[in-house]
Amino acid sequence: MAANKTIKVTLVKSPIGAIPKQRATVEAMGLTKLHKTVELPDNEATRGMIFKVQHLVKVEEN
């Protein structure tokens, strides 16, 4: 993985019904509203966060 690669992550499902840890993960990723997209660095920490909330987000690799 290159240092300058990014991943686009979009919130597609509301975290209201999710467990609190998943809600905190979504918020830590910078996703505050539905259909908001953020670019995050492509690293192991980001991949782990995406894995934990994969049912709530859509991921696009650049």
C-alpha positions as CSV (number, residue, x, y, z in Angstrom):
1,M,0.0,0.0,0.0
2,A,1.4,3.4,-1.0
3,A,1.5,6.2,1.6
4,N,-0.6,8.5,-0.5
5,K,-3.5,6.1,-1.4
6,T,-6.9,6.9,-0.1
7,I,-10.3,5.2,0.3
8,K,-13.6,6.9,-0.2
9,V,-16.1,5.8,2.5
10,T,-19.8,6.7,2.3
11,L,-22.4,6.2,5.1
12,V,-25.3,4.4,3.5
13,K,-27.2,3.0,6.5
14,S,-28.1,4.8,9.8
15,P,-26.0,3.8,12.8
16,I,-29.0,4.5,15.2
17,G,-29.8,0.8,15.7
18,A,-26.1,-0.2,15.8
19,I,-24.3,-1.0,19.0
20,P,-22.6,1.9,20.7
21,K,-19.1,0.8,19.7
22,Q,-20.1,0.8,16.0
23,R,-21.7,4.2,16.4
24,A,-18.4,5.5,17.8
25,T,-16.4,4.0,15.0
26,V,-18.7,5.7,12.4
27,E,-18.3,9.0,14.1
28,A,-14.5,8.6,14.4
29,M,-14.3,8.1,10.7
30,G,-15.9,11.5,10.2
31,L,-19.3,10.2,9.0
32,T,-22.0,12.3,10.6
33,K,-24.9,12.2,8.2
34,L,-26.3,9.7,5.7
35,H,-24.7,9.7,2.2
36,K,-21.7,11.8,3.5
37,T,-18.5,10.7,1.9
38,V,-15.0,11.1,3.4
39,E,-11.6,10.2,2.1
40,L,-9.4,8.3,4.5
41,P,-5.9,7.0,4.2
42,D,-5.6,3.4,3.0
43,N,-3.9,1.8,6.0
44,E,-4.5,-1.1,8.4
45,A,-6.3,1.0,11.0
46,T,-8.8,2.4,8.5
47,R,-9.3,-1.1,7.0
48,G,-10.1,-2.4,10.5
49,M,-12.6,0.4,11.2
50,I,-14.3,-0.4,7.8
51,F,-14.5,-4.1,8.6
52,K,-16.3,-3.4,11.9
53,V,-19.0,-1.3,10.3
54,Q,-19.0,-2.8,6.8
55,H,-22.8,-3.2,6.9
56,L,-23.2,0.6,7.3
57,V,-20.8,1.9,4.7
58,K,-19.9,1.7,1.0
59,V,-16.2,1.7,0.1
60,E,-14.6,2.9,-3.1
61,E,-10.9,2.4,-3.7
62,N,-9.0,5.0,-5.7
